[in-house]
């Protein structure tokens, strides 16, 4: 059981890192959004891609946090807020 949780933890960490790198690549490849400008659908595609990648990175990171909780504490937090507070205390995320 411990080995399978460790394997899952490593896999989720790798996926989270890859997802965060994709978000970073999207940020580096687009111009700042101008709310006063009228964009075509084609011009909005990079912003949609960034949005999708960001959401995916958050979801994968949350899965990583749940797996880490299960591995380290043999339990999961009852609420998302509790899990995020725990991850903040462990310095995984900031409270900003």
Secondary structure as GFF3:
##gff-version 3
##sequence-region A 1 96
A	DSSP	alpha_helix	2	29	.	.	.	ID=ss1
A	DSSP	alpha_helix	41	73	.	.	.	ID=ss2
A	DSSP	alpha_helix	80	89	.	.	.	ID=ss3
###
